[in-house]
Amino acid sequence: MNHREVCLMSVTLDEAVMIVNASRDKAKEIGIPMSIAVVDPHGDLVAFQRMDGSTLRSLFVSQGKAVASVHFGRPSGELSGIADSPIGRSLSLSLGGRFIPHQGALPILNGQEVRGAVGVSGGPSQQDEEVAQAGLNALSQN
């Protein structure tokens, strides 16, 4: 597999910025300052914004939620049951604590292929996920 093929499987920077911007617009609409992270299929950060007034911990939590979502290719809220399991603990350790299986992140998919994930933190978990969904909606409309 050449470098170009690998890059085609990942969310692009332009797509990640679009997701972050649409998510930020939704967070502004609901009036909650949040942090928004988009990661590639490996869990590495592609784009990030921490809105004015958001908590410092939201920076780390948004990225950790995105990492959890991308590694399982599922919404991070579906993973809360594994948080205290041996698998969850070992993933958290092996990823340096960057694995937070808590609602607020969604995978970026192309069919069954996981291209990345968007993670959001700063509000109640359901609103974090709604803000993440707004980012994915913008991507699918483009």
SVG drawing of the C-alpha trace seen along z (x, -y; Angstrom):
<svg xmlns="http://www.w3.org/2000/svg" viewBox="-29 -33 33 41">
<polyline fill="none" stroke="black" stroke-width="0.4" points="0.0,0.0 1.5,-3.3 1.3,-6.6 -1.5,-8.0 -3.7,-5.0 -3.2,-5.4 -4.1,-9.1 -7.3,-8.4 -8.6,-6.3 -8.2,-9.1 -10.4,-12.1 -8.7,-15.0 -7.7,-18.3 -10.3,-20.1 -13.0,-17.7 -11.8,-17.9 -11.9,-21.7 -15.5,-21.5 -16.6,-19.2 -15.0,-21.4 -16.6,-24.5 -20.1,-23.0 -19.8,-21.5 -18.6,-24.9 -21.6,-26.6 -24.0,-24.1 -22.3,-24.6 -22.7,-28.4 -26.4,-27.8 -27.0,-25.9 -24.9,-28.3 -22.3,-25.9 -18.6,-26.5 -17.0,-23.2 -13.8,-21.6 -14.0,-19.7 -11.4,-17.2 -11.2,-15.3 -8.8,-12.4 -7.6,-10.1 -8.0,-6.3 -5.0,-5.9 -6.4,-8.3 -4.0,-11.1 -5.3,-14.7 -6.2,-16.2 -8.1,-19.4 -9.1,-20.9 -10.8,-23.9 -11.3,-24.9 -14.0,-27.5 -13.6,-30.6 -15.0,-29.8 -14.7,-26.0 -13.0,-24.1 -9.4,-23.0 -10.4,-19.4 -12.7,-19.5 -9.5,-19.7 -8.4,-16.3 -11.8,-14.7 -12.9,-15.6 -9.7,-14.0 -10.1,-10.9 -13.7,-10.4 -12.7,-10.6 -9.9,-8.1 -12.3,-5.7 -14.8,-6.1 -12.2,-5.6 -10.6,-2.5 -14.0,-0.7 -15.6,-2.4 -18.7,-3.1 -20.2,-6.0 -18.2,-6.4 -21.4,-6.3 -21.8,-2.6 -18.4,-1.9 -19.1,-3.0 -19.6,0.6 -15.9,1.5 -14.4,-1.4 -13.6,0.7 -13.0,4.0 -9.5,5.3 -9.7,4.3 -10.7,0.7 -8.1,0.4 -5.3,1.8 -6.4,-0.5 -6.3,-3.5 -2.9,-2.6 -1.4,-1.7 -2.8,-5.0 -1.4,-7.1 -4.9,-7.8 -6.2,-9.0 -9.1,-6.6 -12.4,-7.9 -15.3,-5.6 -18.0,-8.1 -20.8,-9.6 -19.8,-12.5 -17.9,-11.1 -18.9,-9.6 -16.9,-7.8 -16.4,-9.2 -17.3,-6.4 -17.2,-5.6 -19.5,-2.6 -17.8,-0.3 -14.4,-2.0 -13.5,-4.1 -11.8,-7.3 -11.6,-9.0 -13.8,-10.3 -15.1,-13.6 -15.2,-14.0 -16.8,-16.8 -16.7,-17.8 -18.0,-20.7 -21.7,-20.1 -23.9,-17.3 -23.0,-14.1 -26.1,-14.1 -25.4,-17.6 -21.7,-16.8 -23.0,-14.0 -25.5,-16.4 -22.7,-18.8 -20.5,-16.0 -23.5,-14.9 -23.8,-18.5 -20.2,-18.2 -20.9,-14.9 -24.1,-16.3 -22.1,-19.1 -19.6,-16.6 -22.4,-14.4 -24.1,-17.5 -20.9,-18.5"/>
</svg>
